[in-house]
Amino acid sequence: LQFLSRRNPLTSFVGGQFLPAVQDRPVTENISPSTGRVLCSFQTATQYDIQQAVESAKHGLSLWSRFSSTERGRVLRRAGELLRDPRTAEEFQHLEVSDVGKPLTEARDVDVPSASEAFEYFGGLASSLHGAFYSDLHLSPHSDPQTILQRPQNHSFAYTRREPLGVCGSIGAWNYPLQIASWKAAPALAAGNAVVYKPSELTPLTALRLAQVLMEAGLPPGVFNVVLGKADVGQWLIQDPDISKVSFTGSVPTGQAVMRAAALNLSKVTLELGGKSPLLIFGDTDVDTAVSVALAANFFTQGEVCTNATRVFVEEKLYSSFLHRCLHRVRSGAFRVGNPFDLSTNVGALISRAHLESVERKVESAVKDGASLVFGGKRVVPENPEIAGGFYFEPAILADCEDHMDVVKDEVFGPVMSVLKFKTEEEAIVRANATRFGLAAGVVTKDLRRAHRVVAGLNAGVCWINTYGVTPVQIPFGGFKSSGLGKENGREALDDYTRLKSVFVEMHDTEPSF
């Protein structure tokens, strides 16, 4: 990977260039999930570096504001085109797989195309930002009905302006580094803002490379900056008084801390947090279709997906058939755990050794609580010595689960599917909603009237019917309750990256009030 071979250690990207490495400053090692070995190292940003990045963003904002909305859109669409270039796309795919451990096929078919589409879509929307016009207003404070007919004809008016917020501070998660960076950067930049972005310390690579691509596309220096580090770096960024908007993707506890910190400056906040999503499978469903949806809803990206439907509720009359067909599918080789660069692999490595151990403990705890481990749930050590030190885990299927179990209530964020049974539609909805989360949900049924009825009753921000996990950039994405605030993607995302100014224009002499 040429990007890594040219820079060691990696440093933050500020003002259109990488900061110089500082001698004797400690470095953080970035471990490859697929090998367990050091992939690269980076120097953590200091508080001074954060201040420098924000100042750079303020300067970049002054340059970016000289671009018309059409010109801004052209730059973003160019970035999308560059991400589609075969050589550039392949580079991003390999960086993402090396950093995250997910299968190459996922990075190729989902992550990189999704990033490209975000810049193309919001590049197209940039010139559509507009306000509203209000005519025939009488702006005088006097409104005596007896004098209305004596007033001159009214030509006063008002209008609104949709304006950028300023400098946005964004913090990403480690499971979809490129996609998340793009989902946050594209609408922010389309609206005319500048961005200081902090990727997860576990996956810093593609955000840095994205900064270079944006520069190549024509983005002025300082408009998109990347700062590296752990939680303290994120805290410094959020608390900077010049940050007008904070966008965060990650866990609920960290999201709560982000919101508290942002409150000091009353910054606008968008939070995309965790989930414990339900999938409701009704008895009229084709069982093979149900199995396909359930497996896709649980084991994509090794289960490290916030929207994953890890609570699979199956109607009682279909429960046995569902488990039988599900086990037949996975015992026949549906899961191919191993080297993520092998195109036949569909389950890669978990993000870290600590996370692997956490998932392992949660499966063991579920069995102690009474769940039946009917498949998987153990570590995998590949025969290939090059990847034998990686963090591999065989997907686990837990049957006979109950609502009170920790594995059903708490987010595992790994390849663990909990299967529960229900009797009635009403019961399924009540139990599906009995969680502090509200990110996503799914319904599988042949009865579309039932499907729409059930979706209307589910307390979740994103719902799927007879499929799962599809997230086109044109559709708003975001959860309810403890799963977050605000929306990413869709036209609605631009509302969260702009402010609305009202302007009143009096076309007559102002009447004296005093």
C-alpha positions in Angstrom: 0.0 0.0 0.0 1.8 3.1 -1.3 -0.2 5.4 0.9 1.2 3.8 4.0 4.8 3.2 2.7 5.3 6.9 2.1 4.3 8.0 5.7 5.4 6.5 9.0 4.2 7.6 11.3 0.9 9.1 10.0 0.0 12.5 11.1 -3.1 14.7 11.0 -4.1 16.4 7.8 -4.5 20.1 8.3 -4.7 23.0 5.9 -4.3 20.8 2.9 -1.2 18.9 4.0 0.0 16.4 6.6 1.4 17.9 9.7 5.1 17.3 10.1 6.0 14.4 12.4 7.3 15.7 15.7 10.4 13.9 17.0 10.1 12.2 20.3 6.3 12.5 20.3 4.7 9.2 21.3 3.1 7.2 18.5 0.0 4.9 18.6 0.2 1.6 16.8 -2.7 0.7 14.5 -3.3 -3.1 14.6 -4.6 -5.0 11.5 -7.6 -7.1 12.6 -6.9 -9.7 10.0 -3.3 -10.4 11.1 -3.0 -9.1 14.6 0.1 -7.3 13.5 1.0 -3.6 13.4 -0.3 -2.1 10.2 1.0 1.4 10.8 1.5 4.0 13.5 0.3 7.6 13.9 1.0 10.6 16.1 -1.9 11.7 18.1 -3.0 15.3 17.7 -2.3 17.7 20.5 -4.7 20.4 21.8 -2.6 22.9 19.8 -3.1 20.8 16.7 -6.9 20.9 17.2 -6.8 24.7 17.5 -4.6 24.8 14.4 -7.1 22.6 12.5 -10.1 24.8 13.6 -8.2 27.9 12.5 -7.4 26.3 9.2 -11.1 25.4 8.8 -12.1 29.0 9.4 -9.6 30.2 6.8 -10.8 27.5 4.4 -14.4 28.6 5.0 -13.6 32.1 3.8 -12.3 30.5 0.6 -15.1 28.0 0.2 -17.7 30.8 0.6 -16.4 32.4 -2.6 -17.6 29.3 -4.5 -21.2 29.5 -5.8 -23.4 26.6 -4.8 -23.1 25.3 -8.4 -19.3 25.4 -8.1 -19.4 23.7 -4.8 -21.5 20.9 -6.3 -19.1 20.5 -9.1 -16.2 19.9 -6.7 -18.1 17.3 -4.8 -19.3 15.5 -7.9 -15.7 15.4 -9.1 -14.7 13.8 -5.7 -17.4 11.2 -6.4 -15.9 10.5 -9.8 -12.4 10.1 -8.4 -13.7 7.6 -5.9 -15.1 5.6 -8.8 -11.9 5.6 -10.7 -10.8 1.9 -10.8 -7.3 2.5 -9.4 -8.5 4.9 -6.7 -11.4 2.6 -5.8 -9.1 -0.4 -5.5 -6.7 1.6 -3.2 -9.6 2.6 -0.9 -10.8 -1.0 -0.9 -7.5 -2.3 0.3 -7.0 0.4 2.9 -10.5 -0.2 4.3 -10.0 -4.0 4.5 -6.6 -3.6 6.1 -7.9 -1.2 8.7 -11.3 -2.8 9.5 -10.9 -6.5 8.7 -14.1 -6.7 6.7 -14.3 -8.8 3.5 -12.9 -7.2 0.4 -16.2 -7.9 -1.4 -18.0 -5.7 1.0 -15.5 -2.8 0.6 -15.7 -3.2 -3.1 -19.5 -3.5 -3.4 -20.7 -1.3 -0.6 -18.3 0.9 1.2 -16.5 2.6 -1.6 -19.5 3.0 -3.9 -21.5 4.4 -1.0 -18.9 7.0 -0.4 -18.8 8.0 -4.1 -22.6 8.2 -4.2 -22.7 10.5 -1.2 -20.5 13.1 -2.9 -22.4 12.7 -6.2 -25.8 13.0 -4.5 -25.0 16.0 -2.3 -23.0 17.6 -5.1 -26.2 17.5 -7.1 -28.2 19.0 -4.2 -25.8 21.8 -3.4 -27.3 24.3 -5.9 -30.9 23.4 -4.8 -30.5 25.1 -1.4 -32.9 28.0 -1.2 -35.0 30.1 1.1 -38.7 31.2 0.8 -40.3 34.4 -0.2 -43.3 36.0 1.6 -45.2 38.8 -0.2 -47.8 41.3 0.7 -46.8 41.8 4.3 -47.6 44.8 6.4 -44.6 45.2 8.8 -46.0 48.1 10.8 -46.9 47.3 14.4 -50.3 49.0 13.9 -53.1 46.8 12.7 -56.3 48.7 13.6 -59.0 47.4 11.2 -60.4 50.9 10.8 -57.2 52.2 9.3 -56.4 49.2 6.9 -58.3 50.8 4.0 -56.5 54.1 4.5 -53.0 52.4 4.1 -51.2 52.5 0.8 -51.1 49.4 -1.2 -48.8 46.9 0.5 -45.6 45.9 -1.2 -43.5 45.0 1.8 -42.1 41.5 1.9 -39.9 39.0 3.7 -37.6 36.2 2.7 -35.5 33.5 4.3 -31.9 32.6 3.6 -30.5 29.1 4.0 -26.9 29.6 5.3 -24.0 27.4 6.3 -23.3 27.0 10.0 -19.5 27.5 9.8 -17.0 25.0 11.1 -18.4 21.5 11.8 -16.7 19.0 14.1 -17.4 15.4 13.1 -16.4 12.1 14.8 -16.6 8.8 13.1 -16.8 5.1 14.1 -14.6 2.2 13.2 -17.0 -0.1 11.4 -17.6 1.9 8.2 -14.7 4.5 8.2 -14.9 5.7 4.6 -18.7 5.6 4.4 -19.2 7.5 7.7 -16.6 10.1 6.8 -18.4 10.6 3.4 -21.9 10.7 4.9 -20.7 13.5 7.2 -18.5 15.5 4.9 -20.6 15.5 1.8 -23.7 17.3 3.2 -21.6 19.6 5.3 -19.5 20.7 2.3 -22.5 20.9 0.0 -24.1 23.4 2.4 -21.0 25.5 2.4 -19.4 24.5 5.7 -15.8 23.5 6.6 -15.1 20.3 8.5 -12.7 19.0 11.1 -13.1 15.3 11.1 -11.8 12.8 13.7 -11.8 9.2 12.6 -11.7 6.3 15.1 -8.2 5.7 16.4 -8.7 2.1 15.3 -9.3 3.0 11.6 -7.7 6.3 10.6 -6.5 5.4 7.0 -9.3 6.1 4.6 -10.3 9.5 6.1 -6.7 10.7 5.5 -6.8 9.4 1.9 -10.2 11.0 1.4 -8.8 14.3 2.4 -6.3 14.0 -0.4 -9.0 13.1 -2.9 -11.1 16.1 -2.0 -8.1 18.3 -2.5 -7.5 16.7 -5.9 -11.2 17.4 -6.7 -10.7 21.1 -6.1 -11.6 21.7 -2.5 -9.6 24.6 -1.1 -7.0 23.9 1.6 -8.5 23.8 5.1 -12.0 23.1 4.1 -11.7 19.4 5.1 -9.2 18.5 7.9 -8.5 15.2 9.6 -7.2 15.0 13.2 -6.0 11.7 14.7 -6.4 10.5 18.2 -8.5 9.0 20.9 -11.4 10.4 23.1 -9.4 13.4 24.4 -8.9 14.6 20.8 -12.6 14.4 20.2 -13.4 16.2 23.4 -11.0 19.1 22.5 -12.7 19.3 19.1 -16.2 19.4 20.4 -15.4 22.0 23.1 -13.8 24.5 20.8 -15.9 27.6 20.8 -15.6 28.0 17.0 -17.3 24.6 16.3 -20.9 25.3 15.2 -22.1 21.8 14.6 -21.1 18.4 16.0 -21.9 15.1 14.2 -21.0 11.9 16.0 -21.4 8.2 15.2 -20.7 5.7 18.0 -21.9 4.2 21.2 -24.7 5.6 23.4 -22.6 6.5 26.4 -20.1 8.3 24.2 -22.9 10.0 22.4 -24.3 11.3 25.7 -20.9 12.6 26.6 -20.6 14.3 23.2 -24.0 16.0 23.7 -23.0 17.3 27.2 -19.8 18.7 25.8 -21.5 20.3 22.8 -24.1 21.9 25.1 -21.3 24.2 26.5 -21.3 26.1 23.2 -25.0 25.2 22.3 -23.6 23.6 19.1 -26.1 21.9 16.8 -25.8 18.1 17.3 -26.5 15.0 15.2 -26.0 11.6 16.8 -26.1 8.2 15.2 -25.8 5.8 18.0 -26.3 2.1 18.8 -29.2 -0.2 18.3 -30.7 -3.5 19.3 -33.0 -3.9 16.3 -35.8 -6.4 16.0 -36.7 -8.5 12.9 -40.3 -9.7 13.0 -40.8 -12.9 10.9 -44.4 -13.9 10.4 -45.8 -17.4 9.8 -47.0 -16.7 6.3 -43.4 -16.1 5.1 -41.5 -18.4 2.8 -39.0 -19.9 5.2 -36.0 -19.7 2.9 -36.7 -16.0 2.3 -36.9 -15.5 6.1 -33.6 -17.3 6.6 -31.9 -15.2 3.9 -33.2 -11.9 5.4 -32.2 -12.9 9.0 -28.7 -14.0 8.1 -28.1 -10.8 6.1 -29.5 -8.7 8.9 -27.1 -10.2 11.4 -23.8 -11.2 9.9 -22.9 -8.5 7.4 -19.5 -7.0 8.4 -19.1 -9.7 11.0 -22.1 -8.3 12.8 -20.4 -5.0 13.5 -23.3 -2.9 12.2 -25.4 -0.6 14.4 -28.6 -1.4 12.5 -28.2 -5.2 12.7 -31.4 -7.1 13.6 -29.9 -9.1 16.5 -33.4 -9.8 18.0 -35.1 -12.2 15.5 -38.7 -12.7 16.5 -40.2 -15.7 14.7 -43.9 -16.5 14.8 -44.5 -19.7 16.8 -45.9 -21.8 14.0 -42.8 -21.1 11.8 -40.2 -21.2 14.6 -39.1 -24.8 14.2 -39.0 -24.7 10.4 -37.0 -21.5 10.5 -34.4 -22.9 12.9 -34.1 -26.1 10.9 -33.6 -24.3 7.6 -31.3 -21.7 9.1 -29.1 -24.5 10.6 -29.1 -26.4 7.4 -27.9 -23.3 5.5 -25.1 -22.5 7.9 -24.0 -26.1 8.4 -23.8 -26.3 4.6 -21.1 -23.7 4.5 -23.0 -20.4 4.3 -20.3 -18.7 6.5 -16.8 -18.6 5.1 -14.7 -17.1 7.9 -11.1 -16.2 7.0 -8.7 -13.9 5.1 -10.8 -10.8 4.2 -8.7 -10.3 1.0 -9.9 -13.7 -0.2 -12.9 -13.0 -2.5 -14.6 -16.2 -1.3 -14.6 -14.9 2.3 -17.9 -13.4 3.6 -17.0 -13.1 7.3 -13.8 -11.3 8.1 -12.0 -10.4 11.4 -13.4 -8.5 14.3 -11.9 -5.1 14.9 -9.6 -5.9 17.9 -8.6 -8.6 20.3 -10.5 -6.8 23.1 -13.7 -6.8 21.0 -13.2 -10.5 20.1 -13.0 -11.3 23.8 -16.0 -9.2 24.6 -18.2 -11.0 22.0 -16.9 -14.3 23.3 -17.9 -13.4 26.9 -21.4 -12.3 25.8 -22.1 -15.6 24.1 -20.9 -17.5 27.1 -23.1 -15.4 29.3 -26.1 -16.0 27.1 -25.6 -19.8 27.4 -25.5 -19.4 31.2 -28.7 -17.4 31.1 -30.5 -20.3 29.3 -30.0 -19.7 25.6 -29.2 -22.6 23.4 -26.0 -22.2 21.3 -27.1 -24.1 18.2 -24.3 -23.0 16.0 -20.8 -21.4 16.2 -19.8 -19.0 18.9 -16.1 -19.8 19.1 -12.8 -18.4 18.0 -11.4 -19.4 14.6 -7.6 -19.7 14.1 -6.9 -19.8 10.3 -4.3 -22.4 9.1 -2.5 -19.7 7.1 0.3 -18.4 9.4 0.1 -15.0 7.9 -3.3 -14.4 9.4 -3.3 -16.9 12.3 -3.0 -14.0 14.7 -6.1 -12.2 13.5 -9.3 -11.8 15.4 -11.7 -14.3 13.9 -15.0 -15.6 15.4 -17.4 -18.1 14.0 -20.9 -16.5 13.8 -23.1 -17.6 16.7 -26.8 -18.5 16.5 -28.7 -18.6 19.9 -32.1 -20.2 20.1 -34.6 -20.3 23.0 -33.8 -16.7 23.9 -35.9 -14.6 26.3 -36.4 -10.9 26.5 -34.8 -10.6 29.9 -31.4 -12.0 28.8 -28.5 -9.6 28.5 -27.7 -10.8 25.0 -31.2 -9.8 24.0 -31.2 -6.4 25.8 -27.7 -5.2 25.2 -25.8 -4.4 22.0 -23.2 -7.1 21.2 -21.9 -5.5 18.0 -20.6 -8.9 16.8 -21.8 -11.9 14.8 -24.4 -13.1 17.3 -28.1 -13.7 16.3 -30.7 -14.2 19.1 -33.8 -16.1 18.0 -37.1 -15.6 20.0 -40.7 -16.8 19.3 -44.0 -14.9 19.5 -47.6 -15.8 19.1 -49.5 -12.7 18.0 -48.8 -9.5 16.0 -49.7 -7.3 18.9 -47.3 -9.2 21.2 -44.5 -9.0 18.6 -44.8 -5.2 18.3 -44.9 -4.6 22.1 -41.8 -6.8 22.6 -40.0 -5.3 19.7 -40.5 -1.8 21.1 -39.4 -2.9 24.7 -35.9 -1.5 24.4 -34.2 1.8 25.0 -33.0 1.8 21.4 -34.9 2.8 18.3 -32.5 2.7 15.4 -33.9 0.1 13.0 -36.4 -2.7 12.5 -37.5 -5.2 9.9 -40.7 -7.1 9.0 -40.9 -10.2 6.9 -44.3 -11.3 5.7 -46.3 -11.9 2.5 -49.2 -9.8 3.8 -48.3 -6.2 2.8 -51.2 -4.8 4.7 -49.8 -6.4 7.8 -46.3 -5.2 6.9 -47.3 -1.6 6.7 -49.5 -1.9 9.8 -46.6 -3.4 11.8 -44.0 -0.9 10.6 -46.4 2.0 11.7 -46.3 0.5 15.2 -42.6 0.0 15.4 -40.6 2.7 17.3 -37.6 2.8 15.0 -36.2 5.4 12.7 -35.3 3.0 9.8 -37.5 0.1 8.8 -37.3 -2.6 6.1 -40.0 -4.8 4.7 -38.9 -8.2 3.2 -35.3 -7.1 3.1 -32.7 -5.6 5.5 -29.8 -3.2 5.7 -30.2 -1.3 2.4 -29.2 2.3 3.0 -29.4 4.5 -0.2 -27.9 7.9 0.3 -31.1 9.5 -1.0 -33.1 8.3 2.0 -32.8 9.9 5.5 -31.0 7.7 8.1 -31.3 8.0 11.8 -32.8 6.6 14.9 -35.2 7.3 17.8 -34.9 7.2 21.6 -31.3 6.4 22.7 -30.3 5.6 19.1 -29.7 9.2 18.2 -30.8 12.6 17.1 -31.2 14.1 13.6 -30.8 12.5 10.2 -27.9 11.7 7.9 -28.5 11.4 4.2 -31.4 12.6 2.1 -32.3 16.2 1.7 -33.1 16.3 5.4 -29.4 16.1 6.2 -28.9 19.6 4.7 -31.3 21.1 7.3 -28.9 19.9 10.0 -25.9 21.6 8.3 -27.6 25.0 7.7 -29.3 27.8 9.6 -32.3 29.7 8.5 -32.2 33.5 8.5 -35.4 35.6 8.2 -35.2 39.0 6.5 -38.0 41.6 6.6 -38.1 44.4 4.0 -40.3 47.5 4.5 -41.2 49.2 1.2 -42.9 52.3 2.8 -42.0 54.9 5.3 -41.7 53.5 8.8 -44.6 54.7 11.0 -43.4 56.2 14.3 -44.0 54.1 17.3 -42.8 56.7 19.9 
